[in-house]
């Protein structure tokens, strides 16, 4: 299945760094959307070893993988996953053209 999601090189590199730092080569980055935040939905990221039956799997360089569950995927389709490191801190971020509005911090959105 074609997955309509862009992942920046910076994002792939940071995921690999996290996997290496943890010393667990089976780790994958799980990106998800959940209810909450000041705009209705919020993005979340966690590390996971297991691939669930309904997960979309995005394969990147160096055997790095990103997992997205089927419910979250509908909100992330067409988005870009990136990693930012600036004066506000460092984090994985989502640039989502489907979001009609987002909060000032960029971690929550409405569709």
C-alpha positions in Angstrom: 0.0 0.0 0.0 1.3 3.5 -0.9 1.7 5.6 2.2 1.1 9.3 1.6 3.5 10.7 4.2 6.9 12.5 3.8 9.7 12.0 6.3 12.6 14.4 6.3 16.2 13.2 6.4 16.6 15.0 9.7 13.8 13.0 11.1 15.2 9.7 9.9 18.6 10.6 11.3 17.2 11.5 14.8 15.2 8.3 15.0 18.4 6.3 14.2 20.2 8.3 16.9 17.5 7.4 19.5 17.6 3.7 18.6 21.4 3.7 18.8 21.4 5.6 22.1 18.9 3.1 23.6 20.9 0.1 22.3 17.7 -1.6 21.1 17.8 -2.1 17.4 14.2 -3.4 17.3 12.8 0.0 18.4 10.6 2.0 16.0 9.1 5.4 16.2 5.3 5.4 16.6 3.6 8.5 15.5 0.0 8.9 16.5 -2.9 11.3 16.9 -5.1 11.4 20.0 -7.9 13.6 21.3 -6.8 16.5 23.5 -4.7 19.6 23.3 -6.0 23.1 23.0 -7.2 22.6 19.4 -9.0 19.2 19.7 -6.4 16.7 18.6 -2.7 16.4 19.5 0.2 14.6 17.9 2.2 12.1 19.9 5.4 10.1 19.5 6.7 7.1 21.4 9.1 4.2 20.9 7.7 0.8 20.3 9.1 -2.7 19.4 5.8 -4.3 18.3 4.1 -3.8 15.0 0.3 -4.1 15.5 -2.0 -5.6 12.9 -3.5 -2.3 11.9 -0.2 -0.4 11.7 1.1 1.3 8.6 4.8 0.8 8.4 7.1 3.3 6.8 10.6 2.0 6.0 13.4 4.4 6.0 17.2 4.3 5.6 19.3 2.0 7.9 16.3 -0.2 8.7 14.6 2.6 10.6 10.8 2.3 10.7 7.9 4.5 11.7 4.6 3.0 12.8 1.2 4.7 12.4 -2.0 3.1 13.5 -4.9 3.1 11.0 -7.0 5.6 13.0 -4.1 8.1 13.3 -3.1 7.6 9.6 -6.3 9.2 8.4 -5.2 12.4 10.2 -1.6 12.2 9.1 -2.0 11.3 5.4 -0.3 13.9 3.3 1.7 15.3 6.2 5.5 15.7 6.7 7.3 14.3 9.8 10.3 16.3 10.8 12.6 16.9 13.7 13.3 20.4 15.0 16.0 21.5 17.3 15.8 25.2 18.1 15.7 27.7 21.0 12.2 26.4 22.0 13.6 22.9 22.4 13.9 19.7 20.3 11.1 17.4 19.2 9.5 15.5 16.4 7.0 17.7 14.6 4.2 17.3 12.0 3.6 19.7 9.2 0.0 18.8 8.3 -1.7 20.4 5.4 -5.0 18.8 6.5 -5.1 20.8 9.8 -7.6 23.7 9.5 -6.1 25.3 12.6 -3.4 24.6 15.1 -2.3 26.0 18.5 0.7 28.3 19.0 2.9 25.5 20.2 2.1 23.4 17.0 1.4 20.2 19.0 -2.4 20.3 18.6 -4.7 20.9 15.7 -8.3 20.7 14.3 -9.5 19.2 11.1 
